[in-house]
Structures are given as C-alpha cells and as structure tokens.
C-alpha cells in the first residue's frame, strides 16, 4: 500500500475511476469555486483573462435582459465562459486534492501523547512530558505500543517499528542503534522491544510535518519550464488581445456591428486555454505520481530535472549495499565437516549482538543448523586489543576474529596454516570481503566470509538505467579492491574509491561543469553536501537526518533503484506538458475555422468558403466553439493526471509520435466536436 492509498481509508470513501474518491472530487469542486478569486489566478494569465471576459459577458447579458432584449445568447456565452474557468480550476484542484487527502491521513497518524523523557539515566528517572515540549538533544524512552513523538536517532536498543504512517507499508522494520538504521521518524509506532531516542528535530518541524506541507503543495514552486511556458502563454494572450482589438477597429471602419460578447468569445477561443487550464495540474500530478511510488519530492524543479538527468551518483553503503557486512559463507578447513564449521561459527556468535554476528546465525539457520545456547556458558565480547570474540562452556572454547589473531591464538604461523585455508582467506580479501577465522581450542576450524551484500535486483535495474542513457557511478570510502568488486557485482559504469565528502562534491561539480545534470543517491551525513549540490538529490528515508534535509527528494523505501521510477516520472511530466501544449495550439487552429467565418460572413460572403464545417449559423458556430473550449479541458484532465506513458525511444521518434497523436489529434478533434455540438444546440433551439 502506497502513501497515496491513505486517501481511500476512513469515512467510507468510495473509489472512483482513476483512483479518485467521491470525497476527493467533492473537495476539488469546492476548491474550484474558491479559486475564482482573481488573486488566486494571477499566476495563470490565460485563465485570468478568461475570467475577466466571463465577467464582461455576464454584465453584457444582464444589461441585455434589463433592457428587454433577447439575452439568451449572451447568457449562454457567459455561462460557458464561467464553466471554462471552473473546469480549469477543477483540474488543478483535483491534482492538489489527492495530496491534501494524503495529508489529512498523515495528520491522523499524529497522536496527542506524552513522551517518556529520561531526566536521570542512572536512577532511571522518567518524567511524562508533552511531545511539543521536547527539546533538541533530550533523550526519551519509547516502548512497545508507543508512538515515536518526534524525529530522532536511536542511541540504545533495537526495536521493530511500524512505519505505515510514513511509507504506507504495513510490515514493521527493524531500527537499531548504530549503523544506517538508527534514524526514527515522528508519527511511527514501536511494535516490540524498546529504544532510547535522542531528539533531533523540534515538534512542528519534524519530517512528518514537512511531509504534510509538501504533499499539500504548500511548498511547491513552479519549475523553470512551467515559468517559461507561463510567460509564453501570457505573451500569446497579449498578442490575441491586440488582434481582437484590431478586429474591433476594422469592424468599426467597415461599418460592421460586432457584439462585445462575440468578440470576448473569440478572444477566449483564440488563446490556448487548454494548456493554460491544465498546466498546473501536470506539475502537481508529477509530484503526486512520485508519492505513489513512495518518493517524496520537496521541489517540482527536481521532478522536472529528473527527466533530463545524465549522470547518477550512488553512495555504496546503505544505498547499493545493505550497509552492514553480512556472512555469506563458512569455509571449513581441510578435514573439518561443513556442519562442524557452521556450529563453531554459531557458538562464537551467540553473544555477538552486532549485525555481523546476527548474520552468521541467520546464515546457519538457513542451512538448517540447529541453534541452542549451551548452559553455563561464558560470552567473550569482542576486544580491540585481542581482536577476538567467542564463547566458553564445559571446558571448550570457541573464538572468531581477525585471521592473524586466530593464528596467534592457535600457535600457528601463516605458513603453518593449510593451503586451502590460506587460499580461502586470499580469495575473500581479493573479492573485497572480510575474512574471519574460527577456532575451537587450538584447532583451526575454518573461515567466515563477511561482505557488503548488494541489494537484490540492483544489477538489472542499473542495466535499465544504462538503456535510458544514464551513466551510473558508485562512490565509496572503501579501498579500490573492495570498490571494484562491489562495482562489478552491482553493474555500475564507474566507481570512485576512498572518496571523501570533498571528493563527492568535486565529482558532481565536474560533471555539472560539462553541462550534465546530476542525480545523487545517499543516506549518510557525509553525503549531505553532495546531495545539496546535485540537481536531483535523493536521500534514503532510513538515512541520517542531515541527508534527508539536504536532498530534494526522499525515498521512503530506501531503495536506490527507485531512481528509475524518478527519472521516468520526470520524463513523463516533460512529455505530458509538451503533448498537451501541442494539442492546445493545434486545437486553436481548428477553432479559427469555426469563428472567423461566422463573424464576417454576412458582410464578406466570400468567407463562406472557410466554413468547411458547415456550421448552421454565426451564433451556433461561436457558441459551439466556446462549449467545446470548456469541455475539452474536462476531457483532458485524466491525461494530465495520469501523464503520457514514457517509452525509452529517441528524441526524434518521440517528437514524431507527439506530433502525430497530439498535433494531428488537436486539429481533428475540434472539427468533430464543434460540429456535433453545433448540431445539438441547433436541434435544441439554443442558437
């Protein structure tokens, strides 16, 4: 279940076509009327101009009716002009409404609760404290069933946490102190065990609060392409305004009486109202589509930039790999059965609470090795001086640790170790892994292979990125040998080893200096500068607070391959905007043939040749064009919200496809639609 599915929960909402609900549509309809305020339309010159013409048409209709004249035509024009404005507002409100529904659900996850503030850890003194009174750096205890009140970092303990309020996933996840999974988010719930959390964000500025503001669109700014297109639309509006005023002067000079209402209708039909009405919806829907794949975009500009990304930089630990070294195999020494080697590995790890120790036990369990802690055993914790850990029981000792430390423990030199043992150690080291030797007493039992495990499916997804034209670069602080091994397994195009935060930043700037758009995926605090510098910075939700604040996107699933969906959504948004613009401009050409002949055919009969649609009368032609102009916005709302499907084809093929479907379609649709409306209103006696 994705975050956006929250809108179907509660209040018995009924799901309609396109994933909308009756409640969402009702809310959007109400918002459409609120947006009639001219101040709210200042950023959309086309629809603002349409509203001004609707006001003038309404005044003209009222004057006609008040003077006893037949104002039916003027009323019809005024009503359909208002409908055009409402439909445009409705499209934007639907796009915003889905985000608002998600925000309402997120608010519902915040519970008025008191945090368990630890004021004296030695005496275990805990004071119930309202969540809004917590301060930065304070430490709280969160136990099973408790809601985590604010964002923080786990400093002690391990717990299962339900993050459905944030990610939409109902399966709990493990959060623990240390490593890459220590960050917890306000509004999530501890399912089992307990954790101590250091507060890293003030209430009111938590990740959940920012997420609510983002999905509501409060933080959304227009992208550069949107701004450029808005300027173009404003320019076209001004040009056609001058053209209509010129027609008025021409008509006065020729002695032709032109109804101001007709001129207003002509003006609205000439300006590109279709793209003007859907432009905002396309941008908002792009961010919404990202939210559906559990990616939170804090910037519409970032979504747009994702469509043009050339280079993708990925931090290795926690992004390409799981972040903790994990046991992948146990290699027995000559003469030692594999089962004996596994049991020895388990014995050395029963008291090891590190992720590596738990992975050894998990590997043995998957091999069918029974795991039982012997009675009266003594756990030997890891010591930096000995570089060993293990367990003692019934006069037996088991140890694991660095190879040279185990050899020293068993009284052997490197040359005394069996050749098969030395070969296994060498193979593991060359592959970028970490070998841990195992001993029972003075007997060399075998070697454990610890490695950074590449997340499943990463190589295949990176191959998809390559086909999309993206170059992938893995960045890691590991040595070149380990980096090369991980890079080869993950299938990235290049890697940067032993990288410092400054190296990451320098690489991004070099790529940008070559005119490339760069996306960066990371999760650590040391990734924050690079995430901030990148054109598209995707931070992992499980990562450090600094990383999440530096990026302009947050992947709620912490899956680096999610960048494929991010790029596809970015490209889809650009293609959708281009397709609708093409359709809108082509659409206007056809409307010229409906209105221009109708305006002047009485005075200039030769213009009848341009009446290729065979429209019944000037009045029906004008009214039909205005009605079609309004209805086409409604018809295209699903396309604006869903987007034009992205296909990995060349720019030339994409342009040809758009011109064929949306250019030719934009020419043909008005001829058919206006003619059908003309026949209908003539039959009904409306014109």
Buried (B, 14 or more C-beta within 10 A) or exposed (E): EBBBBBBBBEEEBEEEEEBBBEBBBEBBBEBBEEBBEEEBBEBBBBBBBBBBBBBBBBBBBBEBBEEEEEBBBBBBBBBBBBBBBBBBBBBBBBBBBBBBBBBBBBEEBBEEEEBBBBEEEEEEEBEEBEBEEBEEEBBBBBEEEBBBBBBBBBEBBBBBBBBBBBBBBEEBBEBBBBBBBBBBBBBBBBBBBBBBBBBBBBBEEBBBBBBBBBBBBEEBEBBEBBEEBBEEBBEBBEEBBEEBEEBBEEBEEEEBEBBBBBBBBBBBBBBBBBBBBBBBBBBBBBBBBBBBBBBBBBBBBBBBBBBBBBBBBBBBBBBBBBBBBBBBBBBBBEEBEBBBBBBBBBBBBBBBEBBBBBBBBBBBEEEEBEBEEEEEBEBBEBEEEBBBBBBBBEEEBBBBBBBEBBBBBBEBEEEEBBEBBBEBBEBBBEBBBBBBBBBBEEEBBBBBBBBBBBBEEBBEBBEBBBEBEBBBBBBBBBEBEBBBBBBEBBBBBEBBBEBEBEBBBBBBBEBBEEEBBBBBBBBBBBBBBBBBBBBBBBBBBBBBBBBBBBBBBBBBBBBBBBBBBBBBBBBBBBBBBBBBBBBBBBBBEBBBBBBBBBBBBEEEEEBEEBBEBEBBBBBBBBBBBBBBBBBBBBEBBBBBBBBBEBEEEEEEEBEEBBBEBBBEBBBEBBBEBBBEBBBEBBEEEBB
